Amino acid sequence: MTRSTILIPRAAGIDRVHAASGNVLPGIALRWSGLMLVAVSWISGAIFAAYIIAFFGGAALGGAGERWNESLPDLYDGRALATTAAIGAHFIAGGVLLLLGPIQLIGSVRQTIPALHRWLGRVYLVSAGLAGLGGLGFIVGRGTIGGTLMDVGFGIYGALMVLCAVMAYAHARARNIREHRGWAIRLFALTVGSWLYRMEYGAWFLLTGGAGIGDSFTGWFDAIMMFFFYIPNLIVAELFIRSRPQDRGTAAGLGTTAVLLLASTFIVFATWTFTMRNWGPRMISGIAEASR
C-alpha cells in the first residue's frame, strides 16, 4: 500500500485502508461522524463569528461601543482608545478566523484550488496575529476582569496563537508542507478556543446552574476554564498530527465514532440555545446600531 493511498481524503481511499485490516465499516462510520462534527462545528462557529462581527462591529460603527460591555464587563472604555482598539481587533480578527479556518482544512480545496488556499491562508495568518496581539495588548494595557490568573492564562493563549501563526507561515514559505500542516492544525485548535470557551461555559451552566462560577470570574470553575479552553485542544491536535490511519483498530474506531456523534449532538443543542437566547438578538441589535 502506498503512502498516497493512505492520504487520499475520500471515502474510497479510507475504505481501501481499512479493508486491508478488515475494518471497512468502522472506517466509514468514523469518517462520516468526523465530517458531521466538522460540519456542525463550522456552522456553529460561523454563527458565533457573525455574532461577533455584527454585534461588536455594528455597535462600534453606530457609535455605541459601550454596548460591548453587555457581552463582558469592562471591554469598552472610551478613555482608553488604544486598549479598546486592541480588544476590538482581537474580536473582529477572531470572527474571521472562525469563518476561514475550516475552509483551510478541506483537502479538496488545497489540492484543486491551491491559489485560493494560499491567499486565504495569508488572511488567516494575519488575522491570527491580530487576534493574538490584540488580546495581549489589552491584557498588558488594562488586565482582564479575572485578575492575575486570567491574565496569565489568556496571555499564554495569545502568545501561542502568534507563535503558531509565525511557524505556519515560515514553514509554508520554506515549502516544508508537513511541518506547515502541523502548525496550521495547532493554530486552528487554538482559534476555535474562543468559541469553545462560550460553549463550555454554557454547557456547565445548564448542567450545574453555575457551580464554581464566581463574581468577576474568580470561582474555581473559572480558574479551570482560564486554561481548559485551549490546552485540551492542543493535546487533541497533537494526537491527530502524530496519528496514522493504519493504527486505528475496530474498537478504537467505534469508540471514537460514538464520541464524535455525542460531540455533534451537544454542539447542535448548545448552538441553538445560544443563538436563540443571546447571539441572535445581539446580532440583530448590532446591525440595527450600524444602520442608524
N, C-alpha and C positions, 0 to 999 in steps of 0.2 A: 504494500500500500504506500503510495507516495504521500509526501507532505502536503502537496496541493489538494489531494482528495480530502484530507482531514480538514483543511481550512475552508473548503467551499461553503459559503453561507447559505445553503439551500437545503430544503428537506431531503432532497435526493442524496446530497453529499453526506448529511448526517446519517441517513439510512444506511449508506454503504459502510460508514464507520462502525455503527452498532451491529450491522449484520455480521460483521467479522467475529463479533463476540457473542452473538445470539441475543442482542439487546435492541432489536428494531423498535418494538412498541414503546419501551421506556424512553428510548431516544427521541421518538416523535412526540411523546407526551411532554418530555422535558423541553423540547424546542418550542412547542406551541404554548405551554404555560409561561415560558420565558418571554415569548413575543407578546402574550397578553399583559404580563406585568409591565413590559416596556411601553405598550400602548396606553394603558390606563395611567401609568406614571407620567407619560408625556402629556396626556390630556389634562391631568390634574396640575402638573407643573405649568402648562400653558395658561390655564385659567388663573393660577396664582400669579404668573408673570403679567398677565393682562390686568389683574387687580393692582399690582404694584405700579405699573406704568400709568394706568388710568387714574388711580386714586392719588398717588404721590405726585405724578406729573401734572395731573389735572388741577389739583389743589395749588401747586406752585404756579402754574400758568394763570390761574384765576386769582392770584394774589391772596390766597387763603392758606399759606404754608403752615399756619398754626394748627390746622386740622391734622397734620401728621401725628400730632400728639394723641389723637384718638386711637391710633394703632399701638403706639408705645410711648410712654411718658418721656418728656424732655428731648424728643428728637429734634424739634424745630425751636430755634432761638434766633429771633430777628436781630439780636445784638451781637451774635457770633456768626457772621456770614461764612467764614472760612470752614468751620466745622459743620455748619448746616449744609454748605455746598458739598462737603466731603461725604456726609451720610446720604445726601441726595444722589450723588454719583454712584455710591455703593448700591442703593436700591434700584436705580434705573439700569445700571450695568448688570445687576443680578437678574433682572427681568429678561434681559437679552440672553444671558447665559442659559436660563431655563428653556427659552424658546429654541435656541440653536443647538444645544448640547446633544439631544437625541438624534438630530439630523446628521451630526458629525460621526455618530457611531454606526450609521447604516452602511453595511458593507457594499451594497449595490451602488450607492451614491459615490462612495470613494472610488470604486472601480470603473464605473461608466461615465461619471462626470467629475474627474479629478480636479479640474479648474474650479468648479463650484466648491468642492471640499476645501481647497486651498484658500479661497477668498473668504468663505465662511469661517475657516479656521483662524484667519488673521483677525477678523472681527471678534471672534470668540476669545482669543488670547488677549486682545486689547481690553475687552470687557472684563475679563478675569482680573487683569492687572488693575483696572479702575476700581472694580469691586473690592479687591483686597486692600489697595492703597487707600481708598476712600474710607473703609472701615477702620483701618489703622490710624488714619488722620483724625477721625472722630474720637477714637479711644485716647490718643495722645493729647488731643486738644481739650476734651471735656470729660472723658471717662464714661463708663457705662453706668446704667442705673443700678446694676447689681454689685458694684464695688470692685475691689481688687481681684477677687477670684474670677469674676466675669471678664474683667479687663484682660487677665492672663489667658483664659480660655478662648475668648473671641480674638485676642491678639495673635495667638498661635494659629488659629484658623485663617486669619487674613494673611499671615506670613506664609503659610503653607500654600495658599492659593497663588500668591505671587511666585513662589518657588516653582510650583508645578507648571505654571504658565511659561516661565522663563525656560525651564528644562524642555518642555514640549516643543517650544519654538526652536531652541538650539539644536535639538536632535532632528527636527524637520529640515532645518537649513543644512545640516550635515548629511542628509539623506539616510540617517540611521532609523529606518522605519520601525523596527521592533522596539527600540527604546522610546521613540516618539509615541508609539501606540500605548506603551506602558504609562508614560507620564500623562498622556491625554486622558486615559481611563482614570488615573488618580485625580486629575483635575475635575473630571466630570463627577466623580464620587464626592468631591468637596462642594461643587457648585449646587448640587441638589440638597446640601445641608440646610440652607435657609428654608427651603420648602419642607423638608423633613422635620425641622425644628417646630414649625406650626402643627404639622400632622401629629407628632409625638405628644406635644403638649395637649392638643385637642383630645387625643385618644385617652391620655391619662386622666384628664378632667372628666371625660364621660364615664370612665371606669371607676374612678375613686372619688369624684366630687372635688378634686383639687388637693388631695392629701400631699403634704410636703411642699406646697407652693406658698411662699411667704410674700409679705409686702415687699415691694421693690426687689423681687426675685432673690430673696435671702433664705428660702426654705431648703430643706435637704434635697428635695427633688430638683429644685432649681440648680443646686450645686452640681448634681449629676449631669443635668442637661447642658451645662456650660461646656462640657467636653463630649457628651454622648451623641450629639447631633452630627458629629463628623468623624470621630475616631473609629466607631464600628464600620462606617462606610469605607474608610481606608483599608481596614482589615479585609473586608469582603472584596474590595478591588484588588488587593494584593493576591488573595487566593485565586481570584479569577485570572489575573495576569499570569500566574505561575502554573495554573492547572492545564492538563492535557485531556482532550476529549476521550482518548482511549483508556484513561484511567477511571472513568466513571462507571461503576458497576450498576447492576439492575436495582438492588435495594437502595443504593445512594441516589440513583436517578429518580425512583418513585418517591423517595422521601423529599428530595429537592422539589419535585413537581408539586407535592402537597403543600409545601411551604410557600412556593410561588403563587399557587392558587389562593391560599389564605391571605397572602400579602395583597394580591389584586383585589380581593373582596373588601379588605379593610380600606384600601385606598379609594375605592369607589364610594363606600359609605362615608368616609371622612370628607372626601371632596364634595359630595352632595350636601353634607351638613354645613361645612364651612361656606360653600357658595351661597346657599340659601340664607344663612344667618349673618354672614359677615362680608365675604368678598364681593358677592353680587351687589348688595345695596351700596357699599362703599365705592365700587367701580362706577356705578351709575351716578352717584353723587360727585365723584371726581370729574367725570365727563361733563356734568352739569356746571361745575365750577369753571372749567376751562372754556365753556361756550358762552359764559356771561359777558 
